Amino acid sequence: MLRAHGRVGVDTGGTFTDVVAGDGSVVKLPSTPAEPAAAVAEGVQRAGGARTLTHGTTVATNALLERRGGRVALLTTEGHRDTIEIARQARPSLYDIWADRPVPLVPRELRFEVAGRIDGEGKEVAVAGEVPSLPSGLDAVAVCFLHADVEPAHERQVARRLRGPFEVVCSHEVSPEFREYERTVTTVANAYLLRPCRAYLSALAGLAAEVLVMTSAGGLVPVAEAADMPVSLLLSGPAGGALAASAAARSAGWADCVTLDMGGTSTDVCLILGGRPEPAALRTVAGLPIRRPALDIHTVGAGGGSIARIDPGGALAVGPESAGADPGPACYGRGGTLPTVTDADLVAGRMPATDLPGLGPLDVGAARRALGAAGVSAGGVMAVVDEAMAQAVRVVSVHRGVDPVSLALVAFGGAGPLHACALADSLGMPAVIVPPRAGVLSAVGVLGAPRQADVVRSWERPSRVSGVAGALAQLAEEARRRVGSGGAAVTTAVDCRYRGQGHELTVPTPGAFEAEHERRNGFRLTAAPVEVVALRATATVPSGVDITALPVPRRSGPRRGPTVIAEEDCTVWVPEGWRADVEASGSWLLTRNR
């Protein structure tokens, strides 16, 4: 009988499911999109079992992208039935007159108005009205009333009337922050994801004595809590990768870097400053604004499985459509005939035609035929996907006032180390770090992630700063209670802006706002008053697993390009003019020849 490990980390991606045990052993197997829990169960079994299973998942993201959620009704304040459809003035594509906004998750016939009104200061100006009759067959009811982030009394009244016959999701429980459109969409998205995510997460409950799930904010929560708040899982796996990559960069002597996680379906990038991933109060997923605590991870549809094609204008395009795990790239030999980035890498000689986990040897001939049939070249495909990823790195660095020439690039995922040097060249970045177990690094990050509780609420008196410190102390205690440990480490922050601005910056204290505004935007307004619009607290309890102390796979260097370094879980391409050295912590450190 196999001995169970104390702790096992699992990351489920669109193409592969990665498992890393507390002793550093690795299992990598193809994902099972039709039944994602099957690959997780098989991976944990192959790893020898687990007492604590920590898990990063793409199930919530895929359900939202593919519109496979539940049937949801929305109850909202009278006059605001169409808020989620009117949306914001911003257009998805500024110069494309045919571009459409995403279709609302709740059709108009399932959106209902309730009389009553709370004003912006939390005072009741009209009592809550009767709840309309709702249709049968609903999976959940989302309740989002005007200014419920300041005073949720009306939402609570309506929820009491509805709970029992219906599953009810209230905005003050999901996203207690101002801005009605974003709060409504986030609440609806949570209700929409309940059915598919609960079905999946319940299937994991029996795989270990304790099951913890990674949130978008980079912390673990119990599986039951994750099932009730699936909207917090939309960046689950990528958050694990950002945590592990930041730890690897610190060990290699780089506190500031950009992480590059290129998997089979997408590429995720994140800015790390001072050894910590940058946070974000708002992320856009599937075209929808999600207002939940998260790491500032930017995702593009550029992965190893991204499909290349000639578009109607005659230009070469790559992604966002992906061949996924089944049938996968043509070179997998599983029936795929469309050319992908992996096929291009193989034909270009960047990766050997050796076995991949669960797939056997790669078929170079099939890759060539797929590229030829589509009328695309391997070099062209790689150039297009490299530029897409370079633009993603610019979004999290240059667009935030940080010059990439001062940052290392931490490359991981099965395909990240194949393209990292080309990105570093195009952006002037001085070094590339490829951590140990780069191909399964998100699972490593999930393994070592802390238990975490993130609490946020609106500050109803933006112009008053005097009471912020006391309110933050109360919020910190609430975060400690939620994480279940009086000894938890707690950090607090505030969202600030100049009066009249339409956007905020998250800073440790109101006094830090102007310096951060100048760093981000190049100026400060010395005469303008600073407002506080939201308070934040995060409580963490360490996992007890030091992922930088895991046994390191043997690597020997230096290597000079052009050369291919084939490892069990990834392939590293060292181009001409570059060299690869083994850094003291076990990472490959790729730099230009002097």
C-alpha positions as CSV (number, residue, x, y, z in Angstrom):
1,M,0.0,0.0,0.0
2,L,1.3,3.5,-0.9
3,R,2.1,5.8,2.0
4,A,0.2,9.0,1.9
5,H,2.2,12.3,1.8
6,G,1.4,14.9,4.3
7,R,0.8,17.5,1.6
8,V,0.3,17.3,-2.1
9,G,-0.1,20.3,-4.5
10,V,-2.1,19.8,-7.7
11,D,-2.6,22.3,-10.6
12,T,-5.1,21.5,-13.3
13,G,-4.5,23.2,-16.6
14,G,-6.2,23.0,-20.0
15,T,-3.7,20.5,-21.3
16,F,-1.9,18.9,-18.3
17,T,-2.6,18.2,-14.7
18,D,0.5,18.6,-12.5
19,V,1.1,17.0,-9.1
20,V,3.9,17.8,-6.7
21,A,4.3,16.0,-3.3
22,G,5.9,17.4,-0.2
23,D,9.1,15.3,-0.9
24,G,9.5,17.0,-4.3
25,S,8.3,14.0,-6.4
26,V,6.4,15.0,-9.5
27,V,3.5,13.4,-11.5
28,K,2.4,15.0,-14.8
29,L,-0.5,13.6,-16.8
30,P,-2.9,14.8,-19.5
31,S,-6.0,16.7,-18.2
32,T,-9.4,15.2,-18.6
33,P,-11.6,18.1,-19.7
34,A,-14.8,16.2,-19.8
35,E,-14.3,15.1,-16.1
36,P,-11.5,17.3,-14.6
37,A,-11.6,15.5,-11.2
38,A,-10.6,12.2,-12.8
39,A,-7.1,13.5,-13.7
40,V,-6.7,14.9,-10.2
41,A,-7.7,11.7,-8.6
42,E,-5.3,9.7,-10.8
43,G,-2.5,12.1,-10.1
44,V,-2.9,12.0,-6.4
45,Q,-3.0,8.2,-6.5
46,R,0.2,8.0,-8.5
47,A,1.8,10.4,-6.1
48,G,1.1,8.0,-3.2
49,G,-2.0,9.7,-1.7
50,A,-2.3,12.8,0.5
51,R,-3.5,13.8,3.9
52,T,-3.8,17.5,2.7
53,L,-4.6,18.2,-0.9
54,T,-3.9,21.7,-2.1
55,H,-5.4,22.5,-5.5
56,G,-5.3,25.1,-8.2
57,T,-8.1,24.8,-10.7
58,T,-9.3,26.2,-14.1
59,V,-12.8,24.9,-13.7
60,A,-14.3,28.2,-12.8
61,T,-12.4,30.0,-15.5
62,N,-13.4,27.5,-18.2
63,A,-17.1,27.5,-17.1
64,L,-17.2,31.3,-17.5
65,L,-15.3,31.3,-20.8
66,E,-17.5,28.5,-22.2
67,R,-20.7,29.8,-20.7
68,R,-21.5,26.5,-18.9
69,G,-22.8,28.0,-15.7
70,G,-26.2,27.7,-13.9
71,R,-29.5,29.3,-14.6
72,V,-29.6,32.5,-12.6
73,A,-32.1,35.2,-11.8
74,L,-31.1,38.7,-10.6
75,L,-33.0,40.9,-8.1
76,T,-31.9,44.5,-8.2
77,T,-33.1,48.0,-7.2
78,E,-36.0,49.5,-9.0
79,G,-34.7,51.2,-12.1
80,H,-31.4,49.2,-12.3
81,R,-32.6,46.1,-14.1
82,D,-30.4,46.7,-17.1
83,T,-27.2,47.9,-15.3
84,I,-25.4,44.7,-16.2
85,E,-26.3,45.2,-19.9
86,I,-25.7,48.9,-20.2
87,A,-22.2,48.3,-18.6
88,R,-19.5,51.0,-19.0
89,Q,-18.8,53.4,-21.8
90,A,-15.6,51.5,-22.6
91,R,-15.8,49.4,-25.7
92,P,-14.1,45.9,-26.1
93,S,-12.2,47.1,-29.2
94,L,-11.9,50.8,-29.7
95,Y,-11.7,50.8,-33.5
96,D,-13.9,47.8,-34.3
97,I,-17.5,49.1,-34.8
98,W,-18.7,45.5,-35.0
99,A,-17.3,44.4,-31.6
100,D,-19.9,43.4,-29.1
101,R,-19.8,43.4,-25.4
102,P,-20.2,40.0,-23.7
103,V,-23.7,38.9,-23.4
104,P,-25.0,39.3,-19.8
105,L,-25.0,36.1,-17.7
106,V,-28.6,36.8,-16.8
107,P,-31.1,37.3,-19.7
108,R,-33.5,40.2,-19.3
109,E,-36.5,38.1,-18.6
110,L,-34.8,36.8,-15.5
111,R,-33.9,40.2,-14.1
112,F,-36.4,41.6,-11.6
113,E,-36.7,45.0,-9.8
114,V,-37.5,45.5,-6.1
115,A,-38.7,48.8,-4.7
116,G,-36.8,50.4,-1.9
117,R,-33.7,52.6,-1.7
118,I,-30.6,53.0,0.5
119,D,-28.6,56.2,-0.2
120,G,-24.9,56.6,-0.6
121,E,-24.4,57.2,3.1
122,G,-26.2,54.1,4.1
123,K,-29.5,55.7,5.1
124,E,-32.9,54.1,4.2
125,V,-34.9,56.6,2.0
126,A,-37.5,54.0,0.9
127,V,-38.4,50.7,2.5
128,A,-37.8,47.4,0.7
129,G,-40.8,46.3,-1.4
130,E,-42.3,43.0,-2.1
131,V,-40.2,40.3,-3.7
132,P,-41.6,39.3,-7.1
133,S,-42.6,35.8,-8.0
134,L,-39.6,33.9,-9.4
135,P,-39.7,31.1,-12.0
136,S,-38.9,27.5,-11.1
137,G,-35.8,25.7,-12.3
138,L,-33.3,28.4,-11.1
139,D,-29.9,27.3,-9.8
140,A,-29.4,30.5,-7.9
141,V,-30.7,34.0,-7.3
142,A,-28.3,36.9,-7.3
143,V,-29.3,39.9,-5.1
144,C,-27.6,43.3,-5.7
145,F,-29.2,46.5,-4.4
146,L,-27.9,50.0,-4.8
147,H,-25.4,51.0,-2.1
148,A,-25.6,47.6,-0.4
149,D,-21.8,47.8,0.0
150,V,-22.4,50.6,2.6
151,E,-25.7,49.2,4.2
152,P,-26.8,45.7,3.3
153,A,-30.1,45.7,5.3
154,H,-32.4,45.4,2.3
155,E,-30.3,42.6,0.7
156,R,-30.5,40.7,4.0
157,Q,-34.3,41.2,4.2
158,V,-34.8,39.8,0.7
159,A,-32.4,36.9,1.2
160,R,-34.3,35.8,4.4
161,R,-37.5,35.7,2.3
162,L,-35.9,33.7,-0.5
163,R,-33.6,31.3,1.2
164,G,-35.0,27.8,1.4
165,P,-36.7,27.6,-1.9
166,F,-33.7,29.2,-3.6
167,E,-29.9,29.4,-3.4
168,V,-29.3,33.1,-2.7
169,V,-26.1,35.1,-3.4
170,C,-25.9,38.7,-2.0
171,S,-23.6,41.4,-3.3
172,H,-22.5,42.5,0.2
173,E,-21.2,39.0,0.8
174,V,-19.4,38.6,-2.5
175,S,-18.1,42.1,-3.4
176,P,-18.8,44.7,-0.8
177,E,-17.3,47.6,-2.8
178,F,-18.8,50.6,-4.5
179,R,-19.4,50.8,-8.3
180,E,-22.8,49.2,-9.0
181,Y,-22.0,47.6,-12.4
182,E,-18.9,45.8,-11.3
183,R,-20.5,44.7,-8.0
184,T,-23.5,43.4,-9.9
185,V,-21.5,41.5,-12.5
186,T,-19.3,39.9,-9.8
187,T,-22.3,38.8,-7.8
188,V,-24.0,37.3,-10.8
189,A,-20.8,35.5,-11.8
190,N,-20.6,33.9,-8.4
191,A,-24.2,32.7,-8.6
192,Y,-23.6,31.5,-12.2
193,L,-20.5,29.4,-11.3
194,L,-22.0,27.7,-8.2
195,R,-23.4,24.7,-10.0
196,P,-20.4,23.6,-12.1
197,C,-17.8,24.4,-9.4
198,R,-19.7,22.7,-6.6
199,A,-20.1,19.6,-8.6
200,Y,-16.3,19.5,-9.3
201,L,-15.1,20.5,-5.9
202,S,-17.4,17.9,-4.2
203,A,-15.7,15.2,-6.3
204,L,-12.4,16.2,-4.7
205,A,-13.6,16.1,-1.1
206,G,-12.9,12.4,-0.7
207,L,-9.3,12.5,-2.1
208,A,-7.7,13.6,1.2
209,A,-8.6,14.3,4.8
210,E,-8.2,18.0,4.1
211,V,-8.8,19.7,0.8
212,L,-7.8,23.3,0.3
213,V,-8.3,25.4,-2.9
214,M,-6.2,28.2,-4.2
215,T,-7.9,31.6,-4.7
216,S,-7.1,34.3,-7.2
217,A,-5.5,36.3,-4.3
218,G,-2.8,33.6,-3.8
219,G,-4.0,31.9,-0.7
220,L,-5.7,28.7,0.2
221,V,-9.3,28.3,1.6
222,P,-11.2,25.2,2.6
223,V,-13.0,23.4,-0.2
224,A,-16.4,24.2,1.2
225,E,-15.6,27.9,1.3
226,A,-14.3,27.7,-2.3
227,A,-17.5,26.0,-3.4
228,D,-19.6,28.9,-1.9
229,M,-17.4,31.6,-3.5
230,P,-16.3,30.2,-6.9
231,V,-15.8,33.6,-8.4
232,S,-12.7,33.9,-6.2
233,L,-11.1,30.9,-8.2
234,L,-10.9,32.5,-11.6
235,L,-7.1,33.0,-11.4
236,S,-6.6,29.9,-9.1
237,G,-3.8,28.1,-10.9
238,P,-1.9,31.2,-12.3
239,A,-1.8,32.6,-8.7
240,G,0.1,29.5,-7.6
241,G,2.6,30.0,-10.4
242,A,3.2,33.6,-9.5
243,L,3.9,32.7,-5.8
244,A,6.4,30.0,-6.7
245,A,8.1,32.1,-9.4
246,S,8.5,35.0,-7.0
247,A,10.1,32.7,-4.4
248,A,12.5,31.3,-7.1
249,A,13.5,34.8,-8.2
250,R,14.2,35.9,-4.6
251,S,16.4,32.8,-4.1
252,A,18.3,33.7,-7.3
253,G,18.8,37.3,-6.1
254,W,16.1,39.1,-8.0
255,A,13.5,40.8,-5.9
256,D,12.0,42.5,-9.0
257,C,10.9,40.4,-12.0
258,V,8.0,39.5,-14.3
259,T,6.7,35.9,-14.2
260,L,6.0,34.2,-17.5
261,D,3.8,31.1,-17.3
262,M,3.2,29.6,-20.7
263,G,1.1,26.5,-20.6
264,G,-0.8,24.6,-23.2
265,T,-3.8,27.0,-23.5
266,S,-2.7,30.5,-22.3
267,T,0.2,32.6,-21.0
268,D,0.0,34.4,-17.6
269,V,2.3,37.2,-16.6
270,C,2.6,39.0,-13.3
271,L,4.8,41.8,-12.0
272,I,6.8,41.1,-8.9
273,L,8.2,44.0,-6.9
274,G,10.1,43.7,-3.7
275,G,9.6,39.9,-3.8
276,R,5.8,40.1,-3.8
277,P,3.3,39.7,-6.6
278,E,1.4,42.9,-7.3
279,P,-2.3,42.8,-6.1
280,A,-5.3,43.9,-8.1
281,A,-8.8,44.9,-6.9
282,L,-10.4,44.3,-10.3
283,R,-9.6,41.8,-13.1
284,T,-11.4,41.2,-16.4
285,V,-12.2,37.5,-17.1
286,A,-14.1,36.5,-20.3
287,G,-14.8,40.2,-20.9
288,L,-16.5,40.6,-17.5
289,P,-15.2,42.8,-14.7
290,I,-14.6,40.7,-11.5
291,R,-14.2,42.8,-8.4
292,R,-12.6,40.3,-5.9
293,P,-9.1,40.3,-4.3
294,A,-6.6,38.9,-6.8
295,L,-3.0,39.0,-7.9
296,D,-2.4,41.3,-10.8
297,I,-2.1,38.6,-13.4
298,H,-2.6,39.4,-17.1
299,T,-3.6,36.5,-19.4
300,V,-3.3,36.2,-23.2
301,G,-4.5,33.3,-25.4
302,A,-1.0,32.3,-26.3
303,G,0.0,28.8,-25.2
304,G,1.7,25.7,-26.7
305,G,-1.7,24.5,-28.0
306,S,-2.7,27.9,-29.5
307,I,-3.8,27.3,-33.1
308,A,-2.1,29.2,-36.0
309,R,-4.1,30.3,-39.1
310,I,-4.2,32.9,-41.8
311,D,-7.0,35.3,-41.0
312,P,-9.5,36.8,-43.5
313,G,-7.1,39.8,-44.1
314,G,-4.3,37.5,-45.0
315,A,-2.3,37.9,-41.8
316,L,-0.8,35.2,-39.7
317,A,-2.7,34.9,-36.4
318,V,-2.1,32.6,-33.4
319,G,-4.7,31.8,-30.8
320,P,-6.8,32.4,-28.7
321,E,-8.3,29.1,-29.9
322,S,-6.4,26.1,-28.5
323,A,-6.1,22.5,-29.5
324,G,-6.2,21.8,-25.7
325,A,-5.4,18.3,-24.3
326,D,-7.7,16.4,-26.7
327,P,-6.8,16.2,-29.6
328,G,-3.9,18.5,-28.8
329,P,-1.2,19.7,-31.2
330,A,-0.7,17.7,-34.4
331,C,2.6,16.3,-33.1
332,Y,0.8,14.6,-30.2
333,G,-0.5,12.0,-32.5
334,R,-4.0,12.1,-31.0
335,G,-5.9,13.1,-34.2
336,G,-5.1,16.8,-34.2
337,T,-4.5,18.3,-37.7
338,L,-4.4,22.0,-36.9
339,P,-0.9,23.7,-36.5
340,T,0.0,25.0,-33.0
341,V,2.8,26.7,-31.3
342,T,4.1,23.4,-30.0
343,D,4.2,22.1,-33.6
344,A,6.2,25.2,-34.7
345,D,8.7,24.8,-31.8
346,L,9.2,21.1,-32.7
347,V,9.7,21.8,-36.4
348,A,12.1,24.6,-35.6
349,G,14.3,22.3,-33.5
350,R,13.6,24.1,-30.2
351,M,12.4,20.9,-28.6
352,P,13.4,17.2,-29.1
353,A,10.9,14.7,-30.5
354,T,11.1,12.7,-27.3
355,D,8.3,11.4,-25.0
356,L,6.0,13.7,-23.2
357,P,4.2,12.5,-20.1
358,G,1.3,10.3,-21.1
359,L,1.8,11.0,-24.8
360,G,4.8,9.1,-26.1
361,P,7.2,10.4,-28.8
362,L,6.2,13.5,-30.7
363,D,5.5,13.3,-34.5
364,V,7.6,15.8,-36.3
365,G,6.1,14.8,-39.7
366,A,2.6,15.4,-38.5
367,A,3.7,18.9,-37.3
368,R,5.2,19.7,-40.6
369,R,2.1,18.6,-42.5
370,A,-0.2,20.7,-40.3
371,L,1.9,23.8,-40.7
372,G,2.1,23.3,-44.5
373,A,-1.6,22.6,-44.9
374,A,-2.3,25.9,-43.2
375,G,0.2,27.8,-45.2
376,V,2.2,29.0,-42.2
377,S,5.9,28.7,-41.2
378,A,7.3,27.6,-37.9
379,G,9.3,30.9,-37.7
380,G,6.3,33.0,-38.4
381,V,4.2,31.3,-35.8
382,M,6.9,31.7,-33.1
383,A,7.4,35.4,-34.0
384,V,3.6,36.1,-33.7
385,V,3.2,34.3,-30.4
386,D,6.4,35.9,-29.0
387,E,5.1,39.4,-29.8
388,A,1.7,38.6,-28.1
389,M,3.6,37.6,-25.0
390,A,5.9,40.6,-25.2
391,Q,2.9,42.9,-25.3
392,A,1.5,41.1,-22.2
393,V,4.7,41.8,-20.3
394,R,4.5,45.5,-21.3
395,V,1.0,45.6,-19.9
396,V,2.2,44.6,-16.4
397,S,5.4,46.6,-16.5
398,V,5.6,49.6,-18.8
399,H,1.9,50.4,-18.4
400,R,2.5,50.5,-14.7
401,G,5.5,52.8,-14.8
402,V,8.1,50.0,-14.4
403,D,10.9,49.7,-17.0
404,P,11.5,46.0,-17.9
405,V,15.2,46.6,-18.4
406,S,15.5,46.4,-14.6
407,L,13.6,43.2,-14.3
408,A,14.4,39.5,-14.7
409,L,12.0,37.2,-16.6
410,V,11.0,34.1,-14.7
411,A,10.0,31.5,-17.2
412,F,8.0,28.4,-16.4
413,G,5.1,26.2,-17.6
414,G,5.8,23.6,-20.2
415,A,6.4,26.1,-23.0
416,G,7.7,29.3,-21.2
417,P,11.4,28.4,-21.2
418,L,11.2,27.8,-25.0
419,H,10.3,31.5,-25.7
420,A,11.7,33.4,-22.7
421,C,15.0,34.5,-24.3
422,A,13.3,35.9,-27.4
423,L,11.0,37.9,-25.1
424,A,13.9,39.1,-23.0
425,D,15.7,40.3,-26.1
426,S,12.7,42.2,-27.5
427,L,12.2,44.0,-24.1
428,G,15.8,44.5,-23.1
429,M,15.5,42.4,-20.0
430,P,18.9,41.3,-18.5
431,A,18.2,37.8,-17.4
432,V,15.9,34.8,-17.6
433,I,15.4,32.5,-14.6
434,V,14.1,29.0,-15.2
435,P,13.3,27.5,-11.7
436,P,13.6,23.8,-10.8
437,R,10.4,21.9,-11.8
438,A,9.5,24.8,-14.2
439,G,7.0,22.7,-16.0
440,V,5.0,22.1,-12.9
441,L,5.7,25.3,-11.0
442,S,2.1,26.3,-10.5
443,A,1.6,23.1,-8.5
444,V,4.7,23.9,-6.5
445,G,3.2,27.3,-5.6
446,V,-0.1,25.7,-4.6
447,L,1.8,23.2,-2.5
448,G,3.5,26.0,-0.5
449,A,0.7,28.6,-0.4
450,P,-0.6,29.8,2.9
451,R,-4.1,29.6,4.3
452,Q,-5.5,33.0,3.7
453,A,-8.5,35.3,4.3
454,D,-9.1,38.5,2.3
455,V,-11.5,41.0,3.6
456,V,-12.6,44.2,1.9
457,R,-15.3,46.8,2.4
458,S,-16.2,50.3,1.1
459,W,-15.2,53.3,3.2
460,E,-18.4,55.4,3.2
461,R,-16.7,58.7,4.1
462,P,-14.0,59.1,1.4
463,S,-13.0,62.6,2.4
464,R,-12.4,61.6,6.1
465,V,-9.1,59.9,6.8
466,S,-9.1,60.3,10.5
467,G,-11.0,57.1,11.3
468,V,-9.2,54.9,8.8
469,A,-6.7,53.4,11.2
470,G,-9.3,52.2,13.6
471,A,-11.5,50.8,10.9
472,L,-8.4,48.9,9.5
473,A,-7.7,47.4,12.9
474,Q,-11.3,46.1,13.1
475,L,-11.0,44.7,9.6
476,A,-7.7,43.0,10.5
477,E,-9.5,41.2,13.4
478,E,-12.2,40.1,11.0
479,A,-9.6,38.6,8.7
480,R,-8.0,36.8,11.6
481,R,-11.3,35.3,12.6
482,R,-12.0,34.2,9.0
483,V,-8.7,32.4,8.6
484,G,-9.2,30.7,12.0
485,S,-5.9,31.6,13.7
486,G,-5.2,34.3,16.2
487,G,-1.5,34.0,15.3
488,A,-2.0,34.8,11.6
489,A,0.1,37.5,10.0
490,V,-2.2,40.4,8.9
491,T,-1.5,43.2,6.4
492,T,-3.8,46.1,5.7
493,A,-4.2,48.5,2.7
494,V,-6.4,51.2,1.4
495,D,-7.7,52.2,-2.0
496,C,-7.1,55.9,-2.6
497,R,-7.6,58.5,-5.3
498,Y,-7.5,62.2,-5.8
499,R,-10.9,63.7,-5.5
500,G,-12.7,63.6,-8.8
501,Q,-10.6,60.7,-10.2
502,G,-12.3,57.7,-11.7
503,H,-9.7,55.1,-10.6
504,E,-7.8,54.2,-7.4
505,L,-4.5,52.8,-6.3
506,T,-4.0,50.3,-3.5
507,V,-1.4,51.5,-1.0
508,P,-0.4,50.5,2.6
509,T,-1.6,53.9,4.0
510,P,-3.2,57.1,2.7
511,G,0.1,58.8,3.2
512,A,1.8,56.5,0.6
513,F,-0.7,57.4,-2.2
514,E,0.9,60.4,-3.7
515,A,4.4,58.8,-4.1
516,E,2.7,55.7,-5.7
517,H,0.6,57.9,-8.0
518,E,3.8,59.7,-9.2
519,R,5.5,56.4,-9.8
520,R,2.6,55.0,-11.8
521,N,1.6,58.2,-13.6
522,G,4.6,60.5,-13.6
523,F,3.0,63.3,-11.5
524,R,1.3,64.2,-8.3
525,L,-1.3,66.9,-7.5
526,T,-0.1,68.7,-4.4
527,A,-3.2,70.8,-4.0
528,A,-5.8,68.0,-4.6
529,P,-7.3,66.2,-1.6
530,V,-6.8,62.5,-1.3
531,E,-9.9,60.2,-0.8
532,V,-10.1,56.7,0.7
533,V,-12.7,54.6,-1.0
534,A,-12.0,51.1,0.3
535,L,-10.3,49.2,3.1
536,R,-8.5,45.9,2.8
537,A,-7.1,43.3,5.2
538,T,-5.4,40.0,4.5
539,A,-4.6,37.3,7.1
540,T,-2.2,34.5,6.3
541,V,-1.1,31.3,8.0
542,P,2.1,29.7,6.5
543,S,1.8,26.2,5.1
544,G,4.9,24.9,6.8
545,V,6.3,23.9,3.4
546,D,9.4,25.8,2.2
547,I,9.2,25.3,-1.5
548,T,12.7,26.7,-2.0
549,A,14.1,23.8,0.2
550,L,12.5,21.0,-1.9
551,P,15.1,18.6,-3.3
552,V,16.4,20.2,-6.5
553,P,16.6,18.1,-9.8
554,R,20.2,17.7,-10.9
555,R,21.3,20.3,-13.5
556,S,24.8,20.8,-14.9
557,G,26.2,23.9,-16.7
558,P,27.2,26.1,-18.2
559,R,25.5,25.6,-21.6
560,R,26.1,27.9,-24.5
561,G,23.5,28.5,-27.2
562,P,22.2,27.5,-29.5
563,T,21.2,24.5,-27.5
564,V,18.2,22.6,-26.2
565,I,18.0,21.6,-22.6
566,A,15.4,18.8,-22.3
567,E,14.0,18.2,-18.8
568,E,11.3,15.9,-17.5
569,D,8.7,18.6,-17.2
570,C,9.8,21.3,-19.7
571,T,12.3,22.2,-22.4
572,V,14.6,25.2,-22.3
573,W,15.8,26.8,-25.5
574,V,19.1,28.7,-25.2
575,P,19.5,30.7,-28.5
576,E,22.8,31.8,-30.0
577,G,24.4,34.6,-28.0
578,W,23.0,33.3,-24.7
579,R,24.4,31.0,-22.0
580,A,22.8,29.0,-19.2
581,D,24.4,28.7,-15.8
582,V,23.1,26.8,-12.8
583,E,22.5,29.3,-10.0
584,A,23.1,28.4,-6.4
585,S,19.4,27.8,-5.7
586,G,19.2,25.3,-8.6
587,S,17.6,27.6,-11.2
588,W,18.9,28.0,-14.7
589,L,20.2,31.6,-15.0
590,L,20.2,32.6,-18.7
591,T,22.2,35.7,-19.7
592,R,23.7,37.1,-22.8
593,N,27.3,36.3,-23.6
594,R,29.6,39.1,-22.6
